[in-house]
Amino acid sequence: MHNLSVFYFSRKCSRRDEYQAFYWACRAADAGLIGAIYNVGFAFQNAIGVKENPVEARRYYEIASDAESLEAKVQLARCFATGYG
């Protein structure tokens, strides 16, 4: 699932499909894949395949951070520093 998300987001497929990327990232996040949880937060923060939602972005970063994702910890620190979400 996570690989499908990355595939749709990358330019390796015939066309970049942000909606499919977000869909598959959500499915992978629901399955507990930490990288996917971070990616869903990133998608919410940057409006990739979904409307920007600072509260949801921060929530997903918190979940990934609790699971020891270094990238999520960095993004969460930025959220706190800037008041995002």
Secondary structure by P-SEA (a helix, b strand, c coil): caaaaaaaaccccccccaaaaaaaaaaaaaaccaaaaaaaaaaaaacccccccaaaaaaaaaaaaaaccaaaaaaaaaaaaaccc
